[in-house]
Structures are given as C-alpha cells and as structure tokens.
C-alpha cells in the first residue's frame, strides 16, 4: 500500500463544504431540523456527548423573497411554494418572470406539483403564464361541470325520494349502476 504523506501546516486552511437539503413539497416542513431532534433519546447524559448537526434546509414556503434568486431554481421553488394556493397562482399569470421558463424547469415543476403545465416542445422555453392561464381555464370549466353534475344528482335523488321517479329511471338519467345511486341516496340522508 502506498501512503502519500500530506501534512497540514499551521497556515493551511480547509475549504468549507455546505450541504443543503431542498424540500420539494408545497406544504410546510414539520420534520426534524437537526440530528439531535432525530435521536430516540432524551437522556441528557447521552445528549451532552452527541454532536448536533443542523439541517441546512430550503423550504419553499418559508422563503419571503424569491427575487433574491438569480437562476431558474428560484422560479421552480417559487411555484412550488404557491402551488396549493389558487389565488396566488392566478396572480402568477401576470408575473413577467414566468413568461420564459426553461422547459426542464417546467418539467420539474410538473413533476413536483402535478400541475401538468403544457410544455412548448421544439422551443427551449415555455410561457408558463399562458400555460397557467389555460390550465386554470380548464379547471374552471371542470369545476363548473362538477357543480352541475352535483346539482343534477341532488335533484334526481330528491325526485326518487319523493316517489316521482323509479330507481331504474334515476339510474338511467345519471348513467350509473343502482348500487352507486343508492350509495348517493344514503349519503344525502346522513
């Protein structure tokens, strides 16, 4: 075995290495932030001999100013931070920093938030403002459709309960099996 001797001299200095952990979720972080918080002991005698290591954690929801970021990383974590807030997403449609986002960043955003923002294939960047606008319009239409369907179900259940239509007719109007319809009736009666 060959050993290379490299003695440290008094004036030698080491370069610091900082480990960062990025939480890619849109929720609050409620897990431990240090090694001691993760240990399964509260015995002070043991803990006094254990070195504690702080977790250098980046939590998108805890960042007050995304303008401090000069790369697309800031764009990605900004979106993640507000991904569960529909009002904040609506405001994002007018944010110029989201007009030209690299496609790889949009893919990351879609992966971590399940947003399904359309990517402009054949280009390097995607206009997320337009993509978000289209996405919110689809959600608005789907919400309206769900509301209509819920209202229709409520009316048909009421007609069934009042004896105005038969079980078979109610199921035919809704296009569902009898068991599913009767489950809906039971839920309405609770």
C-alpha positions in Angstrom: 0.0 0.0 0.0 1.3 3.5 -0.8 0.5 6.3 1.5 1.0 9.8 0.4 2.1 12.0 3.3 0.5 15.4 3.2 1.0 17.1 6.5 -1.2 20.1 7.3 0.8 23.1 8.1 -0.2 25.8 10.6 -1.2 28.2 7.9 -3.2 25.7 5.8 -6.9 26.3 5.7 -9.7 24.0 4.5 -12.4 25.0 2.1 -15.9 24.8 3.7 -18.4 22.4 2.3 -22.0 23.3 3.0 -24.7 20.6 2.5 -28.1 22.0 1.5 -31.3 19.9 1.6 -34.1 21.1 -0.6 -37.7 20.1 0.3 -39.6 19.9 -2.9 -43.0 19.9 -1.3 -45.5 22.7 -1.3 -46.5 22.2 2.3 -44.9 23.3 5.5 -41.9 21.3 6.8 -42.8 19.7 10.1 -40.0 17.2 10.4 -36.7 17.4 12.4 -34.2 20.1 11.5 -31.2 18.7 13.4 -29.6 15.4 14.2 -30.5 15.6 17.9 -34.1 16.1 17.0 -34.0 12.8 15.2 -32.5 10.8 18.1 -34.6 8.4 20.0 -33.5 9.6 23.4 -34.0 12.5 25.7 -31.3 11.3 28.2 -29.2 14.5 28.9 -26.2 12.4 29.8 -26.1 10.8 26.4 -27.1 14.0 24.5 -24.2 16.0 26.0 -21.8 13.7 24.2 -23.6 13.8 20.8 -22.6 16.4 18.3 -25.6 18.1 16.8 -25.7 18.8 13.1 -28.1 21.4 11.8 -30.0 20.6 8.6 -29.5 23.4 6.1 -33.0 23.2 4.7 -34.6 25.1 1.9 -38.3 25.0 2.3 -40.1 26.9 -0.5 -43.0 28.1 1.7 -40.5 29.7 4.2 -38.8 31.9 1.6 -40.1 35.5 1.9 -38.4 36.9 -1.2 -37.9 34.9 -4.4 -36.3 37.9 -6.1 -33.1 37.1 -4.4 -32.6 34.1 -6.7 -30.8 34.8 -9.9 -31.4 31.3 -11.5 -34.3 29.2 -12.5 -34.1 27.4 -9.2 -35.9 30.5 -7.7 -38.6 30.1 -10.3 -39.1 26.5 -9.5 -39.3 26.8 -5.7 -41.5 30.0 -6.1 -44.0 28.0 -8.0 -43.8 25.1 -5.5 -44.3 27.4 -2.6 -47.6 28.7 -4.0 -48.8 25.5 -5.9 -51.5 24.9 -3.3 -52.9 28.5 -3.4 -55.2 29.1 -6.4 -55.3 32.9 -5.8 -51.5 33.1 -5.8 -51.4 31.0 -9.0 -53.9 33.4 -10.6 -51.6 36.3 -9.8 -48.6 34.4 -11.3 -50.2 34.7 -14.7 -49.2 38.4 -14.8 -45.6 37.8 -13.4 -43.1 38.5 -16.2 -40.5 36.2 -14.6 -42.8 33.2 -15.6 -43.1 34.2 -19.2 -39.9 32.5 -20.3 -39.1 29.4 -18.2 -36.8 26.7 -19.4 -38.6 23.5 -20.4 -36.5 21.5 -17.9 -37.7 23.7 -15.1 -41.3 23.3 -16.2 -40.9 19.6 -16.2 -39.5 19.8 -12.7 -42.5 21.9 -11.6 -44.9 19.5 -13.2 -43.2 16.5 -11.5 -43.2 18.0 -8.0 -46.6 19.7 -8.1 -48.6 17.6 -10.5 -49.5 20.8 -12.4 -49.5 19.5 -16.0 -48.5 22.8 -17.4 -48.2 22.3 -21.2 -44.6 22.5 -22.4 -43.9 24.2 -25.7 -42.0 21.4 -27.4 -39.4 22.4 -30.1 -38.5 25.5 -28.0 -36.1 25.9 -25.2 -38.5 27.9 -23.0 -42.2 27.8 -22.2 -44.5 30.7 -21.4 -45.8 29.5 -18.1 -48.2 32.5 -17.8 -50.1 31.2 -20.9 -49.8 27.6 -19.8 -51.2 28.5 -16.3 -54.0 30.6 -17.8 -55.0 27.7 -20.0 -54.7 25.2 -17.0 -56.8 27.4 -14.8 -59.5 27.8 -17.5 -59.7 24.0 -17.8 -60.0 23.7 -14.0 -62.8 26.4 -14.0 -64.7 24.5 -16.7 -64.2 21.2 -14.8 -65.4 22.8 -11.6 -68.5 24.2 -13.3 -69.2 20.8 -14.8 -68.8 19.1 -11.4 -71.1 21.7 -9.9 -73.8 21.0 -12.5 -73.4 17.2 -12.0 -73.7 17.6 -8.2 -76.9 19.7 -8.7 -78.3 17.2 -11.2 -77.6 14.3 -8.8 -79.3 16.2 -5.9 -82.4 16.9 -8.0 -82.7 13.3 -9.2 -82.2 11.9 -5.6 -84.9 14.2 -4.4 -87.3 13.1 -7.1 -86.5 9.5 -6.3 -87.1 10.0 -2.6 -90.4 11.8 -3.2 -91.5 8.9 -5.5 -91.6 10.9 -8.7 -89.3 8.5 -10.5 -88.3 4.9 -10.1 -84.9 3.6 -9.2 -84.4 2.4 -12.8 -85.3 5.8 -14.2 -83.0 7.6 -11.8 -80.1 5.3 -12.7 -80.8 5.7 -16.4 -80.8 9.5 -16.1 -77.5 9.5 -14.3 -75.9 6.7 -16.2 -74.8 4.9 -13.1 -75.5 1.4 -11.5 -78.2 1.0 -8.9 -75.7 0.3 -6.1 -73.8 3.6 -6.8 -77.1 5.6 -6.9 -78.3 4.0 -3.6 -75.0 4.9 -2.0 -75.5 8.6 -3.1 -79.1 8.4 -1.6 -77.7 7.1 1.7 -75.1 9.9 1.8 -77.7 12.5 1.2 -79.8 11.2 4.1 -76.9 11.4 6.6 
